[in-house]
Amino acid sequence: MAKAVYTTTRDPRVHIDPKDVPFWFSSRLSLAIIAFLGFINVYALRVNLSVAIVCMVNHTAIRGSGSDGSNLTSTECSSSSSDNSTSDESENVLGGKLVWEKTIQGTVLGSFFWGYLLGQIPAGWVATKFGGKWIMAITMLVSALGTLLTPVLAEAHYWAVIVLRVVLGIATGMTFPAMHTMWGKWAPPLERTKLMTFTYAGAQVGIVLTFPLSGLLCKYGFAGGWPSIFYVTGGICLVWSILWMIMVSEDPQSHPRISDIERDYIVGSLETRGEKEEKKVNVPWLSILLSLPVWAIVVANVTSDWGAYTLLTNIPTYINEVLKFDITSNGLVSALPYIAFWLVINIGGWAADFLRDRQMLSTSMTRKVFNTFGKVVPAVMLIGLGYVDCSQPAVAIVLLILAVSLTGTQYSGYLVNHVDIAPKFAGILFGISNSLAAVTGFISPVVVGIITENGQTRAEWQIVFYVAAAIYFFGAVFYAIFSSGELQSWAQADANSETGAELTVSAGHGENDIMLHSKHNGTHTAEV
């Protein structure tokens, strides 16, 4: 089957073969790299408080008041008294001056997700209207400045931190829809998966780096220890925001350093699929709400986030309370699942585009296969984890690594699917799906708390894992049935636009080629 050949929009007589377009030193790869660094910052600002709060709070005072609530643990396995004394000693050494009870700590940590929920859809709409570059720049700048102010506000009152974390949630929640909007203009269809998965894999690297770094700063940092966590992460994000504003362009057409061949290749490849950008964008809200492929993405996102929040927020408690293995005491062990996650995300992205480029799988089938694998296999790992007891900590860690890391193939499934079906509205679609999915950040901990309220027993945690596995299975089946990798009719550029372009279709020279003839844009040859 003949390879796709895209006509330059400048001269319809000049054809571009994708093999002739540089990749490794290209502007689109440069965008992926700086965006990757950006999402490291996004997640560094998101999780830094999870570690810092251990050093901020006076645990001894809270325990003395009897409001800690941490004495309810499973008696199936008993931990040694030396372990307990070591833990108490660690809390006395690292504990700060803030007397925040457990309910206050939970509210402070959870307040981020209220803002995260609120920021999604507005960001998608605004980025679609005005472009993703400046949404990214402004929201990251606000996040950096807010992070730098955290130590001062924490000393003032916990409500000040709650309000600040809501603002940070709104700001960082806008980054994903904004970046989706940009990739709708920058990513050639057959490079879409690897570029986007590499970009968003920065989130996992942010977790890997922030957990151990925050632990070190907590104990050895300047300005009293824990404040340095916010000064370092906020300062790095501030520098990144300035570099982003200087180096990044909204689209290939406005980039001052991009080569002509790369610009024409990107624009031509998008035009060939009917994805040409329009200056005036009318959002087809009704068509979006009635689209089954859109709802397939929403269901996949919600079910994925349920499992993710179960793993991220509750597995450490399970490891500590049921297995009596303090995973958070070792930064490397804590980071291992997310190191593996990052590897799987990137390997999956390249594998997905390889299968599509070689036409071994269609885009639709690629999304279905990778999403199904990323839900079903981790579901099995979770079920297995429920049957591991305190005498098998190594097995538990292996299952935990597999349960977390293998979900990374979903990044090549539903997570990039918004750009497949509607590149012009990718930011809006991502905002819809991710905002609904963010609700699981509140619901999942409540459900787990209800199930495990009688004593954190292994039998109770088996129910938790079965619930998560069932939700994973449902998401996999629904997405496999109703998802699509094809550009939807309501998302296509109008063939009879204001320029008066006339589009006709006729057979090309090869039996598998289609020739698209346009008065203004020349001829595009695409492989089908």
CORVENSUL-V372501 format. One record per residue. N is the residue number from 1. SS is DSSP state (~ for helix, > for strand, _ for the rest). PSI is psi in whole degrees, -180 to 180 (999 if undefined). Layout:
BEGIN
n-><N & N>
ss-><SS & SS>
psi-><PSI & PSI>
END
This chain:
BEGIN
n-><1 & 2 & 3 & 4 & 5 & 6 & 7 & 8 & 9 & 10 & 11 & 12 & 13 & 14 & 15 & 16 & 17 & 18 & 19 & 20 & 21 & 22 & 23 & 24 & 25 & 26 & 27 & 28 & 29 & 30 & 31 & 32 & 33 & 34 & 35 & 36 & 37 & 38 & 39 & 40 & 41 & 42 & 43 & 44 & 45 & 46 & 47 & 48 & 49 & 50 & 51 & 52 & 53 & 54 & 55 & 56 & 57 & 58 & 59 & 60 & 61 & 62 & 63 & 64 & 65 & 66 & 67 & 68 & 69 & 70 & 71 & 72 & 73 & 74 & 75 & 76 & 77 & 78 & 79 & 80 & 81 & 82 & 83 & 84 & 85 & 86 & 87 & 88 & 89 & 90 & 91 & 92 & 93 & 94 & 95 & 96 & 97 & 98 & 99 & 100 & 101 & 102 & 103 & 104 & 105 & 106 & 107 & 108 & 109 & 110 & 111 & 112 & 113 & 114 & 115 & 116 & 117 & 118 & 119 & 120 & 121 & 122 & 123 & 124 & 125 & 126 & 127 & 128 & 129 & 130 & 131 & 132 & 133 & 134 & 135 & 136 & 137 & 138 & 139 & 140 & 141 & 142 & 143 & 144 & 145 & 146 & 147 & 148 & 149 & 150 & 151 & 152 & 153 & 154 & 155 & 156 & 157 & 158 & 159 & 160 & 161 & 162 & 163 & 164 & 165 & 166 & 167 & 168 & 169 & 170 & 171 & 172 & 173 & 174 & 175 & 176 & 177 & 178 & 179 & 180 & 181 & 182 & 183 & 184 & 185 & 186 & 187 & 188 & 189 & 190 & 191 & 192 & 193 & 194 & 195 & 196 & 197 & 198 & 199 & 200 & 201 & 202 & 203 & 204 & 205 & 206 & 207 & 208 & 209 & 210 & 211 & 212 & 213 & 214 & 215 & 216 & 217 & 218 & 219 & 220 & 221 & 222 & 223 & 224 & 225 & 226 & 227 & 228 & 229 & 230 & 231 & 232 & 233 & 234 & 235 & 236 & 237 & 238 & 239 & 240 & 241 & 242 & 243 & 244 & 245 & 246 & 247 & 248 & 249 & 250 & 251 & 252 & 253 & 254 & 255 & 256 & 257 & 258 & 259 & 260 & 261 & 262 & 263 & 264 & 265 & 266 & 267 & 268 & 269 & 270 & 271 & 272 & 273 & 274 & 275 & 276 & 277 & 278 & 279 & 280 & 281 & 282 & 283 & 284 & 285 & 286 & 287 & 288 & 289 & 290 & 291 & 292 & 293 & 294 & 295 & 296 & 297 & 298 & 299 & 300 & 301 & 302 & 303 & 304 & 305 & 306 & 307 & 308 & 309 & 310 & 311 & 312 & 313 & 314 & 315 & 316 & 317 & 318 & 319 & 320 & 321 & 322 & 323 & 324 & 325 & 326 & 327 & 328 & 329 & 330 & 331 & 332 & 333 & 334 & 335 & 336 & 337 & 338 & 339 & 340 & 341 & 342 & 343 & 344 & 345 & 346 & 347 & 348 & 349 & 350 & 351 & 352 & 353 & 354 & 355 & 356 & 357 & 358 & 359 & 360 & 361 & 362 & 363 & 364 & 365 & 366 & 367 & 368 & 369 & 370 & 371 & 372 & 373 & 374 & 375 & 376 & 377 & 378 & 379 & 380 & 381 & 382 & 383 & 384 & 385 & 386 & 387 & 388 & 389 & 390 & 391 & 392 & 393 & 394 & 395 & 396 & 397 & 398 & 399 & 400 & 401 & 402 & 403 & 404 & 405 & 406 & 407 & 408 & 409 & 410 & 411 & 412 & 413 & 414 & 415 & 416 & 417 & 418 & 419 & 420 & 421 & 422 & 423 & 424 & 425 & 426 & 427 & 428 & 429 & 430 & 431 & 432 & 433 & 434 & 435 & 436 & 437 & 438 & 439 & 440 & 441 & 442 & 443 & 444 & 445 & 446 & 447 & 448 & 449 & 450 & 451 & 452 & 453 & 454 & 455 & 456 & 457 & 458 & 459 & 460 & 461 & 462 & 463 & 464 & 465 & 466 & 467 & 468 & 469 & 470 & 471 & 472 & 473 & 474 & 475 & 476 & 477 & 478 & 479 & 480 & 481 & 482 & 483 & 484 & 485 & 486 & 487 & 488 & 489 & 490 & 491 & 492 & 493 & 494 & 495 & 496 & 497 & 498 & 499 & 500 & 501 & 502 & 503 & 504 & 505 & 506 & 507 & 508 & 509 & 510 & 511 & 512 & 513 & 514 & 515 & 516 & 517 & 518 & 519 & 520 & 521 & 522 & 523 & 524 & 525 & 526 & 527 & 528>
ss-><_ & _ & _ & _ & > & > & > & _ & _ & _ & _ & _ & _ & _ & > & > & > & ~ & ~ & ~ & _ & _ & _ & _ & _ & _ & ~ & ~ & ~ & ~ & ~ & ~ & ~ & ~ & ~ & ~ & ~ & ~ & ~ & ~ & ~ & ~ & ~ & ~ & ~ & ~ & ~ & ~ & ~ & ~ & ~ & ~ & ~ & ~ & ~ & ~ & > & _ & ~ & ~ & ~ & ~ & ~ & ~ & ~ & _ & _ & _ & _ & _ & _ & _ & _ & _ & _ & _ & _ & _ & _ & _ & ~ & ~ & ~ & ~ & ~ & ~ & ~ & ~ & ~ & ~ & ~ & ~ & ~ & ~ & _ & _ & _ & > & _ & _ & _ & ~ & ~ & ~ & ~ & ~ & ~ & ~ & ~ & ~ & ~ & ~ & ~ & ~ & ~ & ~ & ~ & ~ & ~ & ~ & ~ & ~ & ~ & ~ & ~ & ~ & ~ & ~ & ~ & ~ & _ & ~ & ~ & ~ & ~ & ~ & ~ & ~ & ~ & ~ & ~ & ~ & ~ & ~ & ~ & ~ & ~ & ~ & ~ & ~ & ~ & ~ & ~ & ~ & ~ & ~ & _ & ~ & ~ & ~ & ~ & ~ & ~ & ~ & ~ & ~ & ~ & ~ & ~ & ~ & ~ & ~ & ~ & ~ & ~ & ~ & ~ & ~ & ~ & ~ & ~ & ~ & ~ & ~ & ~ & ~ & _ & _ & ~ & ~ & ~ & ~ & ~ & ~ & ~ & ~ & ~ & ~ & ~ & ~ & _ & ~ & ~ & ~ & ~ & ~ & ~ & ~ & ~ & ~ & ~ & ~ & ~ & ~ & ~ & ~ & ~ & ~ & ~ & ~ & _ & _ & _ & _ & _ & ~ & ~ & ~ & ~ & ~ & ~ & ~ & ~ & ~ & ~ & ~ & ~ & ~ & ~ & ~ & ~ & ~ & ~ & ~ & ~ & ~ & ~ & _ & _ & _ & _ & ~ & ~ & ~ & _ & _ & _ & _ & _ & ~ & ~ & ~ & ~ & ~ & ~ & ~ & ~ & ~ & ~ & ~ & ~ & ~ & _ & _ & _ & _ & _ & _ & _ & _ & _ & _ & _ & _ & ~ & ~ & ~ & ~ & ~ & _ & _ & ~ & ~ & ~ & ~ & ~ & ~ & ~ & ~ & ~ & ~ & ~ & ~ & ~ & ~ & ~ & ~ & ~ & ~ & ~ & ~ & ~ & ~ & ~ & ~ & ~ & ~ & ~ & ~ & ~ & ~ & _ & _ & _ & _ & _ & ~ & ~ & ~ & _ & ~ & ~ & ~ & ~ & ~ & ~ & ~ & ~ & ~ & ~ & ~ & ~ & ~ & ~ & ~ & ~ & ~ & ~ & ~ & ~ & ~ & ~ & ~ & ~ & ~ & ~ & ~ & _ & _ & _ & _ & _ & ~ & ~ & ~ & ~ & ~ & ~ & ~ & ~ & ~ & ~ & ~ & ~ & ~ & ~ & ~ & ~ & ~ & ~ & ~ & ~ & ~ & ~ & ~ & _ & _ & _ & _ & _ & _ & _ & ~ & ~ & ~ & ~ & ~ & ~ & ~ & ~ & ~ & ~ & ~ & ~ & ~ & ~ & ~ & ~ & ~ & ~ & ~ & ~ & _ & ~ & ~ & ~ & ~ & ~ & ~ & ~ & ~ & _ & ~ & ~ & ~ & ~ & ~ & ~ & ~ & ~ & ~ & ~ & ~ & ~ & ~ & ~ & ~ & ~ & _ & ~ & ~ & ~ & ~ & ~ & ~ & ~ & ~ & ~ & ~ & ~ & ~ & _ & _ & _ & _ & _ & _ & ~ & ~ & ~ & ~ & ~ & ~ & ~ & ~ & ~ & ~ & ~ & ~ & ~ & ~ & ~ & ~ & ~ & ~ & ~ & ~ & ~ & ~ & ~ & ~ & ~ & _ & _ & _ & _ & _ & _ & ~ & ~ & ~ & _ & _ & _ & _ & _ & _ & _ & _ & _ & _ & _ & > & > & > & > & > & _ & _ & _ & _ & _ & > & > & > & > & > & > & _ & _ & _ & > & > & > & > & > & > & _>
psi-><135 & 147 & 154 & 137 & 122 & 135 & 134 & 141 & -13 & -42 & 106 & -8 & -12 & 123 & 146 & 123 & 130 & -29 & -24 & -5 & 122 & 148 & -50 & -25 & 35 & 164 & -33 & -35 & -36 & -40 & -42 & -38 & -48 & -32 & -38 & -46 & -34 & -42 & -20 & -45 & -40 & -47 & -25 & -43 & -23 & -41 & -6 & -35 & -29 & -36 & -42 & -33 & -25 & -36 & -21 & -34 & 142 & 91 & -34 & -43 & -38 & -43 & -39 & -30 & -9 & 13 & 6 & -41 & 14 & 8 & -4 & 101 & 165 & 143 & 10 & -35 & 139 & 137 & 153 & 153 & -28 & -37 & -43 & -41 & -35 & -41 & -45 & -40 & -40 & -40 & -37 & -38 & -45 & -19 & 144 & -156 & -13 & 126 & 83 & 117 & 169 & -39 & -37 & -44 & -43 & -39 & -42 & -46 & -37 & -20 & -28 & -41 & -24 & -45 & -39 & -40 & -41 & -26 & -11 & -63 & -44 & -38 & -41 & -43 & -46 & -42 & -37 & -38 & -43 & -4 & 148 & -23 & -51 & -25 & -46 & -46 & -49 & -45 & -38 & -35 & -44 & -42 & -41 & -47 & -40 & -40 & -40 & -27 & -10 & -48 & -41 & -44 & -34 & -38 & -26 & -59 & 148 & -27 & -31 & -38 & -38 & -48 & -43 & -42 & -32 & -44 & -43 & -37 & -43 & -46 & -53 & -26 & -21 & -14 & -41 & -50 & -38 & -42 & -36 & -41 & -42 & -42 & -23 & -22 & -19 & -25 & 115 & 144 & -42 & 0 & 3 & -46 & -49 & -34 & -44 & -40 & -37 & -43 & -53 & -15 & -17 & -28 & -44 & -37 & -36 & -41 & -47 & -42 & -38 & -39 & -58 & -37 & -43 & -37 & -41 & -45 & -34 & -40 & -37 & 1 & 172 & 176 & 28 & 9 & -93 & -33 & -29 & -25 & -45 & -34 & -40 & -51 & -40 & -38 & -42 & -41 & -35 & -44 & -44 & -42 & -40 & -44 & -40 & -46 & -33 & -41 & -23 & 143 & 152 & -38 & 168 & -34 & -30 & 2 & 126 & -17 & -3 & 146 & 156 & -41 & -37 & -42 & -48 & -32 & -47 & -51 & -43 & -40 & -35 & -38 & -34 & -34 & 9 & 25 & 21 & 133 & 138 & 140 & -40 & 117 & 120 & 116 & 121 & 74 & -44 & -44 & -38 & -46 & -25 & 3 & 121 & -39 & -33 & -45 & -28 & -41 & -43 & -48 & -42 & -40 & -46 & -47 & -34 & -44 & -32 & -50 & -40 & -44 & -33 & -43 & -47 & -41 & -22 & -23 & -43 & -37 & -43 & -46 & -40 & -47 & -36 & -47 & -12 & 36 & 110 & 88 & -27 & -10 & -13 & 110 & -38 & -46 & -40 & -33 & -20 & -47 & -35 & -25 & -47 & -38 & -48 & -43 & -45 & -41 & -48 & -41 & -42 & -39 & -46 & -40 & -41 & -46 & -31 & -46 & -37 & -42 & -39 & 1 & 31 & -31 & 146 & 167 & -43 & -48 & -36 & -47 & -42 & -45 & -47 & -36 & -43 & -47 & -42 & -8 & -46 & -48 & -48 & -32 & -42 & -40 & -39 & -43 & -44 & -37 & -31 & -17 & 7 & 134 & -173 & -12 & -1 & 56 & -35 & -42 & -40 & -42 & -41 & -47 & -37 & -44 & -44 & -41 & -36 & -51 & -40 & -15 & -12 & -23 & -18 & -23 & -27 & 3 & -105 & -29 & -29 & 1 & -25 & -40 & -25 & -49 & -23 & 76 & -35 & -29 & 21 & -40 & -41 & -45 & -43 & -39 & -42 & -52 & -41 & -29 & -42 & -38 & -29 & -22 & -31 & -20 & -25 & -40 & -45 & -50 & -34 & -46 & -45 & -41 & -40 & -42 & -38 & 16 & -17 & -5 & 12 & 46 & 162 & -37 & -39 & -41 & -27 & -39 & -43 & -47 & -35 & -40 & -47 & -42 & -41 & -40 & -41 & -48 & -44 & -46 & -39 & -45 & -46 & -45 & -41 & -32 & -44 & -7 & 166 & 151 & 8 & 149 & 126 & 149 & -36 & -9 & 1 & 148 & 143 & 121 & -34 & 72 & -176 & -20 & -11 & 21 & 137 & 126 & 124 & 158 & 132 & 166 & 141 & -169 & -33 & 155 & -18 & 13 & 148 & 134 & 123 & 116 & 128 & 142 & -39 & -28 & 6 & -160 & 135 & 128 & 123 & 143 & 136 & 999>
END
